Amino acid sequence: MIRTARKLVRSPQKTLPILALLLALRGACALQAADWPHWRGPFFNGATEETNLVVRWSRTENVLWSAPLPGPSAATPIVWGDYVFISSTDEKANALVAMAFERRAGKLLWRREVARGSIRRGPLSNLANPSPVVAGDRAVFLYGNGKTLAFTFGGDKLWERDLEADYGQFAYLWTYGASPTFYNGRLYYTVLQRDHPVRGRGRADGRPIESYLLALDPATGKTLWRGTRPTKAVEESREAYSTPIPFEGAGRKEILVVGGDCITGHDAATGKELWRWGTWNPRRLRHWRLIPSPVAGGGVILACAPKRGPIFALKAGGRGVLDDSALAWTTRGRRDITTDVPTPLFYQGDFFILSDLARTLSRIEPRSGKVKWIVKTPGRHKFEASPTGADGRLFLMNFRGETAILDAATGKTLALIPMGDKGDDKTRSSIAVARGMIFIRTNRRLYCVGRPEQEQKPR
């Protein structure tokens, strides 16, 4: 049984200024455009309100188009209007590339080489794993070597930054993989890293190696502010591959950051830390790097401990350093509801937690932690891509590029569709759903799935 905390933390509501209200309304209108502008979709939680999606497909049936990709990446397709933006490796050229496709027909509109000579810093991943993000009228890309660039939708480069050149080489045992986030007129980046070099990586000029939350101006790429994020974690437990996630509640706008054995909420305008809770690692184990990003819904915020650790649900609205009275519930004591890699989904008012280690998928009520159902993931292969929710269904992708479709109400598997090519492995891109279409990225191809009439239907 999931344990439930007793006391609810509340904060008084505050009245938004007129300008902030107008911006919020404009943002709400943009979210109704049925695009997929961020790794976790239009609402930063893995879900969309899209309906009437195609029910059945294969590599050929109900595929509006498919396009070859020059190499693998875990980056999710980003869909905005008539464009699909993709980060990728080019294995033949040993390069990192940014690409844009035409959404309706799949034509390659442009391709820009970002770096050449190194696409990996380890055997398990590559430097093209962060997903792009749409920031107003531009597409912004980030790579694991610290390079971040903005392009017009037509492919003209607007600006370029090198975060490693500016703030020191990333001190990660593995490969940096957080995606950028655009929210409230700013671009947000997190670098949660070690405080000393590892395997020759990390600044060696004697200056401190700091973990930080960074805000950039999307128009120019210039730094608006950079706030350090202290932690008591040690060695690899300081490393996190999580993406900063916006949250609005209790009369304030926050950026949620998880990693380094704790979760923190920061003022979206200034980066100031508003609250923190931790730890899931009281013994300060040295190898608990963190991958899942935070997710919020139903008045609570989830932080997922790694390595078969528990899920912790915190009540929104806290201030300062929080103790365990801020917890709504936790899965402590259950090894079947946990996640080491996938970020949970919030959809239809509940959380869906995909466990790559226990090989389960569960639906959980946010306020109480009640488990509505729990099922085994279908097939024989591991799921590490984060789940997507749309049209009453859940969409998962496993290492071999098989797309699993489950009924959100019951957890029943509706289909397991092989989309990967022979030899595909470690396919980890999440599925994007936008404008009536389903976008599936395997190691070698990008598929657009939908009804034939959808290709020409204006929206």
C-alpha positions as CSV (number, residue, x, y, z in Angstrom):
1,M,0.0,0.0,0.0
2,I,1.2,3.5,-0.8
3,R,1.8,5.6,2.3
4,T,-0.1,8.8,2.7
5,A,1.1,12.0,4.5
6,R,-1.1,13.9,6.9
7,K,-0.7,17.6,6.6
8,L,-1.4,19.6,3.5
9,V,0.9,22.5,2.7
10,R,-0.9,25.5,1.3
11,S,0.0,29.0,0.1
12,P,-2.3,32.0,-0.3
13,Q,-3.4,32.8,-3.9
14,K,-2.0,36.0,-5.4
15,T,-3.5,38.2,-8.0
16,L,-1.5,38.1,-11.3
17,P,-0.6,41.5,-12.8
18,I,-2.5,42.5,-16.0
19,L,0.6,41.8,-18.2
20,A,1.2,38.4,-16.7
21,L,-2.5,37.6,-17.2
22,L,-2.4,38.6,-20.8
23,L,0.8,36.5,-21.4
24,A,-0.9,33.5,-19.7
25,L,-4.0,33.9,-21.9
26,R,-1.8,34.1,-25.0
27,G,0.1,31.0,-23.9
28,A,-3.2,29.2,-23.3
29,C,-4.3,30.0,-26.9
30,A,-1.0,28.8,-28.2
31,L,-1.4,25.5,-26.3
32,Q,-4.7,24.9,-28.1
33,A,-2.9,24.9,-31.5
34,A,-2.4,21.1,-31.1
35,D,1.4,21.2,-31.6
36,W,4.1,19.4,-29.7
37,P,6.6,22.2,-29.0
38,H,8.6,20.6,-26.1
39,W,10.0,17.1,-25.3
40,R,7.0,16.5,-22.9
41,G,4.4,18.1,-25.2
42,P,2.3,21.2,-25.0
43,F,1.6,20.9,-21.3
44,F,5.0,19.7,-20.2
45,N,3.5,16.5,-18.9
46,G,3.6,14.0,-21.8
47,A,-0.1,14.5,-22.8
48,T,-2.1,16.2,-25.4
49,E,-5.8,16.8,-26.0
50,E,-5.6,15.4,-29.6
51,T,-8.5,13.0,-30.4
52,N,-9.7,11.0,-33.4
53,L,-6.3,9.5,-34.0
54,V,-5.7,6.5,-36.3
55,V,-6.2,3.2,-34.4
56,R,-4.2,0.8,-36.5
57,W,-1.0,1.1,-38.5
58,S,2.2,-0.7,-39.4
59,R,5.4,0.4,-41.2
60,T,3.4,0.7,-44.3
61,E,-0.4,0.9,-43.4
62,N,-1.6,4.4,-42.4
63,V,1.9,5.9,-42.8
64,L,1.5,9.3,-44.4
65,W,5.2,9.5,-44.9
66,S,8.5,8.3,-43.6
67,A,11.9,9.8,-43.9
68,P,15.4,8.4,-43.4
69,L,17.6,9.7,-40.6
70,P,21.4,9.8,-40.7
71,G,21.9,8.3,-37.2
72,P,20.3,7.4,-33.9
73,S,19.3,9.8,-31.1
74,A,16.8,9.7,-28.2
75,A,15.6,13.2,-29.1
76,T,11.8,13.4,-29.5
77,P,10.3,15.0,-32.7
78,I,9.1,18.6,-32.1
79,V,6.1,19.6,-34.2
80,W,5.0,23.2,-34.8
81,G,2.7,24.2,-37.5
82,D,4.0,22.8,-40.8
83,Y,7.4,21.9,-39.4
84,V,8.9,18.9,-37.6
85,F,12.3,19.6,-36.0
86,I,14.7,16.8,-35.2
87,S,18.2,16.5,-33.5
88,S,20.3,13.7,-34.9
89,T,23.7,12.2,-35.3
90,D,25.2,11.5,-38.7
91,E,27.1,8.3,-38.3
92,K,28.9,8.4,-41.7
93,A,30.0,12.0,-41.2
94,N,30.6,11.6,-37.5
95,A,28.6,14.8,-37.0
96,L,25.8,16.3,-35.0
97,V,23.0,17.8,-37.1
98,A,19.8,19.8,-36.8
99,M,17.0,19.0,-39.3
100,A,13.6,20.3,-40.3
101,F,10.9,18.3,-42.2
102,E,7.7,19.5,-43.8
103,R,4.9,18.1,-41.6
104,R,2.3,17.1,-44.2
105,A,4.6,15.4,-46.8
106,G,7.8,14.7,-44.9
107,K,10.1,16.6,-47.3
108,L,13.5,17.5,-45.8
109,L,13.4,21.3,-45.7
110,W,16.8,21.9,-44.3
111,R,19.7,20.3,-42.5
112,R,22.5,22.1,-40.6
113,E,25.7,20.6,-39.3
114,V,26.4,21.6,-35.7
115,A,29.6,19.9,-34.9
116,R,31.9,17.3,-36.5
117,G,34.4,14.9,-35.0
118,S,32.7,13.5,-31.9
119,I,29.2,12.3,-31.4
120,R,29.7,10.3,-28.2
121,R,31.2,10.5,-24.8
122,G,30.4,6.9,-23.8
123,P,29.0,3.7,-25.2
124,L,25.4,4.0,-24.0
125,S,24.3,7.3,-25.5
126,N,25.2,10.1,-27.9
127,L,25.5,13.9,-28.0
128,A,22.2,14.4,-30.0
129,N,19.9,13.1,-27.2
130,P,18.5,16.5,-26.0
131,S,15.2,17.3,-27.8
132,P,14.8,20.7,-29.5
133,V,12.2,23.2,-28.4
134,V,10.1,25.8,-30.2
135,A,10.6,29.3,-28.7
136,G,8.2,31.7,-30.3
137,D,9.2,32.0,-33.9
138,R,12.4,29.9,-33.7
139,A,13.6,26.4,-33.1
140,V,16.3,26.0,-30.4
141,F,18.6,23.0,-30.3
142,L,20.9,21.7,-27.6
143,Y,23.6,19.1,-27.8
144,G,25.5,17.1,-25.2
145,N,28.7,19.0,-25.9
146,G,27.1,22.2,-24.6
147,K,26.3,23.8,-28.0
148,T,23.0,25.5,-28.3
149,L,21.7,27.2,-31.4
150,A,18.5,29.0,-32.6
151,F,17.3,28.8,-36.2
152,T,14.4,30.4,-38.0
153,F,11.8,28.0,-39.2
154,G,13.4,28.5,-42.6
155,G,16.8,27.3,-41.3
156,D,18.7,30.6,-40.9
157,K,20.9,30.6,-37.8
158,L,20.0,33.4,-35.4
159,W,22.5,32.7,-32.7
160,E,24.8,30.1,-31.2
161,R,26.2,29.5,-27.7
162,D,28.7,27.0,-26.2
163,L,27.8,26.4,-22.6
164,E,30.9,24.5,-22.0
165,A,33.1,27.3,-23.3
166,D,31.2,29.8,-21.2
167,Y,30.8,27.9,-17.9
168,G,33.2,25.0,-18.1
169,Q,33.2,21.5,-19.6
170,F,30.4,19.3,-18.2
171,A,31.6,17.0,-15.4
172,Y,29.5,13.9,-16.2
173,L,30.5,10.3,-16.0
174,W,28.0,9.6,-18.8
175,T,26.6,11.9,-21.6
176,Y,24.7,15.1,-20.8
177,G,21.1,14.7,-22.0
178,A,18.8,17.4,-20.5
179,S,16.5,19.2,-23.0
180,P,15.9,23.0,-23.0
181,T,12.5,24.4,-22.0
182,F,10.8,27.5,-23.2
183,Y,8.3,29.1,-20.8
184,N,7.2,32.6,-19.9
185,G,9.4,34.2,-22.6
186,R,12.6,32.5,-21.5
187,L,14.7,29.5,-22.3
188,Y,15.7,27.3,-19.4
189,Y,18.6,24.9,-19.1
190,T,19.9,22.8,-16.2
191,V,23.4,21.5,-15.8
192,L,23.4,19.2,-12.7
193,Q,27.0,17.8,-12.5
194,R,29.8,16.7,-10.3
195,D,31.9,19.2,-8.3
196,H,35.2,17.7,-9.6
197,P,36.4,16.3,-13.0
198,V,35.6,12.7,-13.9
199,R,37.3,10.7,-16.6
200,G,39.1,13.9,-17.7
201,R,35.8,15.8,-18.1
202,G,35.1,19.0,-16.1
203,R,36.9,22.3,-15.9
204,A,40.5,22.0,-14.7
205,D,41.3,25.7,-14.3
206,G,41.0,25.6,-10.5
207,R,37.6,27.4,-10.6
208,P,34.7,25.6,-8.8
209,I,32.5,23.2,-10.8
210,E,28.9,24.3,-10.1
211,S,25.5,22.9,-10.9
212,Y,23.2,25.6,-12.2
213,L,19.9,26.6,-13.7
214,L,20.3,29.0,-16.6
215,A,17.9,31.4,-18.3
216,L,18.6,32.7,-21.8
217,D,16.9,35.3,-24.0
218,P,15.4,33.3,-26.9
219,A,15.8,36.4,-29.2
220,T,19.6,36.8,-28.7
221,G,20.8,33.7,-26.8
222,K,22.3,36.0,-24.1
223,T,22.2,35.0,-20.5
224,L,19.4,36.6,-18.5
225,W,20.6,35.0,-15.2
226,R,22.4,31.9,-14.0
227,G,21.7,30.5,-10.5
228,T,23.8,27.9,-8.8
229,R,22.1,24.9,-7.3
230,P,23.8,23.5,-4.3
231,T,23.4,19.9,-3.1
232,K,24.7,17.6,-0.5
233,A,24.9,14.7,-2.9
234,V,28.3,13.2,-3.7
235,E,30.1,12.0,-6.9
236,E,27.8,10.4,-9.4
237,S,24.7,11.2,-7.3
238,R,25.3,14.8,-8.2
239,E,24.6,14.0,-11.9
240,A,21.2,14.4,-13.4
241,Y,19.9,14.2,-16.9
242,S,16.5,15.7,-16.1
243,T,14.9,18.6,-17.9
244,P,13.6,21.7,-16.1
245,I,9.7,21.7,-16.0
246,P,7.4,24.7,-15.5
247,F,4.7,24.6,-12.9
248,E,2.0,27.1,-12.1
249,G,0.1,27.0,-8.8
250,A,-0.3,28.7,-5.4
251,G,-0.3,32.0,-7.2
252,R,3.3,31.7,-8.6
253,K,5.2,30.4,-11.6
254,E,8.0,28.0,-10.9
255,I,10.6,26.0,-12.6
256,L,11.0,22.5,-11.1
257,V,14.5,21.0,-11.0
258,V,15.2,17.5,-9.8
259,G,18.6,15.8,-9.2
260,G,21.5,15.8,-6.8
261,D,19.3,13.8,-4.3
262,C,16.7,16.6,-4.0
263,I,13.9,18.5,-5.9
264,T,13.7,22.3,-5.9
265,G,11.2,24.9,-7.1
266,H,12.6,28.2,-8.5
267,D,11.0,31.5,-9.3
268,A,10.5,31.5,-13.1
269,A,11.4,35.2,-13.4
270,T,14.6,35.2,-11.3
271,G,15.7,31.6,-10.7
272,K,15.6,32.2,-6.9
273,E,15.0,28.9,-5.0
274,L,11.6,28.9,-3.4
275,W,11.6,25.5,-1.8
276,R,13.4,22.2,-1.7
277,W,12.7,18.7,-0.5
278,G,15.1,15.8,-0.1
279,T,16.4,13.3,0.2
280,W,15.6,9.9,-1.3
281,N,19.3,9.1,-0.6
282,P,19.8,9.5,3.2
283,R,22.9,7.4,3.2
284,R,24.4,9.5,0.4
285,L,25.2,6.6,-1.9
286,R,27.6,7.7,-4.5
287,H,26.1,6.2,-7.7
288,W,22.5,7.4,-7.7
289,R,22.5,9.6,-10.9
290,L,19.0,10.7,-11.8
291,I,17.3,10.6,-15.2
292,P,13.5,11.2,-14.9
293,S,12.3,14.8,-15.0
294,P,9.7,16.1,-12.5
295,V,6.0,16.0,-13.5
296,A,3.1,17.9,-11.8
297,G,-0.6,17.3,-11.8
298,G,-3.6,17.2,-9.4
299,G,-1.9,19.6,-6.9
300,V,1.2,17.4,-6.4
301,I,4.6,17.2,-7.9
302,L,6.4,13.9,-8.5
303,A,10.1,13.2,-7.9
304,C,11.4,9.8,-8.9
305,A,14.3,8.2,-7.1
306,P,16.6,6.1,-9.3
307,K,17.7,2.4,-9.1
308,R,14.3,0.9,-8.1
309,G,13.9,3.7,-5.6
310,P,10.4,5.1,-4.6
311,I,8.3,7.8,-6.2
312,F,7.7,10.8,-3.9
313,A,4.6,13.0,-4.4
314,L,5.0,16.5,-2.8
315,K,2.1,18.8,-2.2
316,A,2.4,22.0,-4.3
317,G,2.8,25.4,-2.6
318,G,5.7,24.7,-0.2
319,R,8.3,27.3,0.9
320,G,11.7,26.9,2.3
321,V,13.3,23.6,3.2
322,L,10.5,21.0,3.5
323,D,10.4,18.0,5.7
324,D,8.4,14.8,5.0
325,S,5.2,16.5,6.2
326,A,5.2,18.0,2.7
327,L,4.7,14.5,1.1
328,A,1.3,13.6,-0.1
329,W,2.4,9.9,-0.5
330,T,5.3,7.7,-1.5
331,T,5.7,4.3,-3.1
332,R,8.3,3.4,-0.5
333,G,8.2,-0.4,0.1
334,R,6.9,-1.2,-3.4
335,R,9.4,-2.3,-6.0
336,D,6.8,-2.6,-8.8
337,I,6.0,1.1,-9.0
338,T,9.3,2.9,-9.7
339,T,11.2,4.3,-12.6
340,D,14.9,4.6,-13.3
341,V,14.7,6.2,-16.8
342,P,11.2,7.1,-18.1
343,T,9.6,10.3,-16.9
344,P,6.0,9.7,-15.7
345,L,3.0,10.9,-17.6
346,F,0.1,13.0,-16.3
347,Y,-3.0,12.4,-18.3
348,Q,-6.8,12.2,-17.7
349,G,-6.3,13.5,-14.1
350,D,-3.9,10.7,-13.1
351,F,-0.2,9.8,-13.2
352,F,1.0,6.9,-15.3
353,I,4.3,5.5,-14.1
354,L,6.4,3.4,-16.5
355,S,9.0,1.2,-14.8
356,D,11.8,0.2,-17.1
357,L,13.3,-2.1,-14.4
358,A,10.1,-3.8,-13.0
359,R,8.6,-3.7,-16.5
360,T,5.3,-2.4,-15.3
361,L,2.9,0.5,-16.1
362,S,0.7,1.8,-13.3
363,R,-2.1,4.4,-13.1
364,I,-2.1,6.4,-9.8
365,E,-4.5,8.9,-8.3
366,P,-2.5,12.2,-7.6
367,R,-4.0,13.2,-4.2
368,S,-4.1,9.9,-2.5
369,G,-1.6,7.7,-4.3
370,K,-4.2,5.1,-4.9
371,V,-3.2,2.5,-7.5
372,K,-6.0,2.2,-10.0
373,W,-4.3,-0.5,-12.0
374,I,-0.9,-1.9,-12.7
375,V,0.0,-4.1,-15.7
376,K,3.1,-5.7,-17.1
377,T,4.5,-3.9,-20.2
378,P,4.0,-5.9,-23.4
379,G,6.6,-7.8,-25.4
380,R,10.0,-8.9,-24.4
381,H,12.1,-5.7,-24.7
382,K,12.9,-2.9,-22.4
383,F,11.0,0.4,-22.4
384,E,13.0,3.5,-21.5
385,A,11.2,6.2,-23.6
386,S,8.8,8.2,-21.6
387,P,5.1,7.5,-22.2
388,T,2.7,9.7,-24.2
389,G,-1.0,10.1,-23.5
390,A,-3.6,11.0,-26.2
391,D,-7.1,10.1,-27.4
392,G,-7.7,7.8,-24.4
393,R,-4.6,5.7,-25.1
394,L,-1.1,5.4,-23.9
395,F,1.8,5.2,-26.4
396,L,5.1,3.6,-25.5
397,M,8.3,2.8,-27.4
398,N,10.7,0.0,-26.5
399,F,14.4,-0.6,-27.4
400,R,13.5,-2.5,-30.6
401,G,11.3,0.3,-31.9
402,E,8.0,-1.5,-31.1
403,T,5.2,0.9,-30.4
404,A,2.9,-0.4,-27.6
405,I,-0.6,1.1,-27.4
406,L,-2.6,0.6,-24.2
407,D,-6.1,1.7,-23.1
408,A,-5.7,4.4,-20.5
409,A,-8.8,3.4,-18.6
410,T,-7.9,-0.2,-18.1
411,G,-4.2,-0.7,-19.0
412,K,-5.2,-3.3,-21.6
413,T,-2.7,-3.7,-24.4
414,L,-4.4,-2.8,-27.7
415,A,-1.4,-3.4,-30.0
416,L,2.3,-3.9,-30.2
417,I,3.5,-2.6,-33.6
418,P,7.1,-3.2,-34.9
419,M,8.3,0.0,-36.3
420,G,12.1,-0.5,-35.9
421,D,14.4,-1.9,-38.6
422,K,16.4,-5.1,-38.2
423,G,19.2,-4.6,-35.6
424,D,17.6,-1.5,-34.0
425,D,18.4,-1.3,-30.3
426,K,18.1,1.3,-27.5
427,T,15.4,3.2,-29.3
428,R,14.4,5.8,-26.7
429,S,12.7,8.7,-28.4
430,S,9.2,9.5,-27.0
431,I,6.3,9.5,-29.3
432,A,4.9,12.9,-30.3
433,V,1.2,13.5,-31.2
434,A,0.2,16.7,-33.0
435,R,-2.4,17.9,-35.4
436,G,-4.1,14.5,-35.8
437,M,-0.8,12.8,-36.5
438,I,1.5,10.4,-34.6
439,F,5.3,10.9,-35.0
440,I,7.5,8.0,-34.3
441,R,11.3,8.2,-34.3
442,T,13.3,5.0,-34.6
443,N,17.1,4.8,-34.9
444,R,16.9,5.0,-38.7
445,R,13.6,6.6,-39.7
446,L,11.0,9.2,-38.8
447,Y,7.4,8.1,-39.3
448,C,4.3,10.2,-39.6
449,V,1.2,8.0,-38.9
450,G,-2.4,9.2,-39.6
451,R,-5.4,8.9,-41.8
452,P,-4.8,9.7,-45.5
453,E,-7.2,12.7,-45.4
454,Q,-5.2,14.1,-42.5
455,E,-2.3,14.9,-44.8
456,Q,-4.2,17.6,-46.6
457,K,-6.7,18.7,-43.9
458,P,-6.0,22.2,-42.7
459,R,-6.1,22.9,-38.9
